[in-house]
Amino acid sequence: MTQATQTSESAVPALFRAAADAWRIPDLRFRILFTLGILVIFRFFAHVPVPGVDREALAAAFEANPLLGFLDLFSGGALRNLSI
C-alpha cells in the first residue's frame, strides 16, 4: 500500500468522525442547521421573479452586456431571472 492510499483511507473516517463530533455540540449543530436553512430560503427566493419586469428586454440586456453575465455568476443565477 502506498502512502497516498493510506492517507486517503485514513482521512475519510477522520472526516466523518469530525462531522459527528461537530453534530454533537449543540451550538455547532444550531449554526449548521441555520446556515443550511438560510441557503434553502435563498435558493427558493431565487426562483421567484420580480413582478412587472419585461423578460425579453432583460434577456436582450444580458446578450448585449457580458458584464451582466459575469455579475449573474455571483448572484447564483438570480440576476438573470431578476428574482427577489
Order of alpha helices (4+ residues) and beta strands (2+ residues): alpha-alpha-alpha-alpha-alpha
